[in-house]
């Protein structure tokens, strides 16, 4: 091994050691990136990175849509849109056995189309759906499992902050990535509903009597979701607006809708801005750390060497892909999705490109891996979010409830690997910007 190889190994050990000590991943990556770079090129050039990289990252036009989408999700949450989605879902699906579970999945999908965060979706639906399901006798494992799985739709159905980060790290068209997530998002929603019917049907209470008038009236309050989704995704798909422009318009429209409904006032708008700022700062801190760590990877040539090593294993393209997905599955069960993408994508992406896989296709496959990780033991961040709100529900109970949905996610991922058109067909029909 060369000197650079030893520095690379020590750098990874140091980074995982810092993470084990609960140092935030952005800080851990930044520290290792600077000192690892300095160990090879000298500390003066390494410290010079600190004077340029943070400013360049936070002022990057391609990342300016992150705070807009975060703000849109905060406005949507504070406007009560999620509760209206749940009521509409219950009005149409409540007639079936397990109707509240089906309504929860539908509401999660609708909220995901204007939120972009899995954690926010899971937290919001826990407060809304869990009390309703408990009232009619749902077992906690069933109700929390549905919410945890449904919450993962927040990072798959566009807009998605995770997709934005992936696109930034891989220089992939974020607009096409958003559009690529639509059909897989619909497929995920339908498969979660099917999982409810197949896995939990016998233990769920009977549904209520269907009322057409109630069902039609329930659609009136959710017009805002339709308007926002069409305004954002439609504009991107038709080439009318860039993702950044669409994100800005989406955040502004969400605020106007909240004001028109008298759900947002000067005070709640200010609180929403502060909350969005905190979330955006946390994301950009991680991204700055990732950029600094990227310089360390580049100078040690770790990604290139990993590429040659994995190709030398002679597993074939799909054999190597399976190995990568298993690695992501394990990583996703131990850390949150943003950390997993920022840490592993710069290392693995060169392998994916060398094997000839489409970066848009792999992006959606990767997001599906993140969905799995968000509900898998021993971590599963959505599970912990639900447990932090419903403190009387044990973690083991929630993990038991999500197991059927993990099976559904694995099947869905296999389908998308076997039939890439599920992901790639819609982006291929897009108009050029």
HELIX and SHEET records of a PDB file:
HELIX    1   1 UNK A    3  UNK A   20  1                                  18    
HELIX    2   2 UNK A   25  UNK A   41  1                                  17    
HELIX    3   3 UNK A   43  UNK A   58  1                                  16    
HELIX    4   4 UNK A   61  UNK A   63  5                                   3    
HELIX    5   5 UNK A   65  UNK A   78  1                                  14    
HELIX    6   6 UNK A   81  UNK A   93  1                                  13    
HELIX    7   7 UNK A   99  UNK A  115  1                                  17    
HELIX    8   8 UNK A  118  UNK A  135  1                                  18    
HELIX    9   9 UNK A  140  UNK A  151  1                                  12    
HELIX   10  10 UNK A  152  UNK A  155  5                                   4    
HELIX   11  11 UNK A  161  UNK A  170  1                                  10    
HELIX   12  12 UNK A  174  UNK A  200  1                                  27    
HELIX   13  13 UNK A  201  UNK A  203  5                                   3    
HELIX   14  14 UNK A  212  UNK A  218  1                                   7    
HELIX   15  15 UNK A  223  UNK A  229  1                                   7    
HELIX   16  16 UNK A  230  UNK A  234  3                                   5    
HELIX   17  17 UNK A  235  UNK A  237  1                                   3    
HELIX   18  18 UNK A  243  UNK A  260  1                                  18    
HELIX   19  19 UNK A  266  UNK A  300  1                                  35    
HELIX   20  20 UNK A  302  UNK A  312  1                                  11    
HELIX   21  21 UNK A  316  UNK A  332  1                                  17    
HELIX   22  22 UNK A  337  UNK A  354  1                                  18    
HELIX   23  23 UNK A  359  UNK A  373  1                                  15    
HELIX   24  24 UNK A  381  UNK A  389  1                                   9    
HELIX   25  25 UNK A  395  UNK A  418  1                                  24    
HELIX   26  26 UNK A  421  UNK A  428  1                                   8    
END                                                                             
